[in-house]
């Protein structure tokens, strides 16, 4: 039984890269931007990956704060993909938590960011087993 699943379907008559996606039970649309030949009708693939990281970070921090019975607060996570001068890609993550926090809780939340499930998944890398079928 899979831990999570998604499907993508690019119809023969679809405009260039307009992809119908199902993430679990949730229908989504993916596309590329005009600079890549798409029509920008949905997020590009890397935006979906970054969205998963941002969502996981925010939700994990909320769970941790609830367990500690810290007051509910707005958590905003911004992630972006970059490349250094050698072409090595890396992700920048900026986490903003509303309200005053003392140094110890702030440091602990920074540690928790590095331990979220999607963070660990990305950092560790994951084997991909691919089967191609011609229907």
Beta strands, then each sheet from edge to edge (+ up, - down):
strand 1: 6-9
strand 2: 19-23
strand 3: 26-30
strand 4: 75-83
strand 5: 89-97
sheet 1: 1+ 2- 3+
sheet 2: 4+ 5-
end
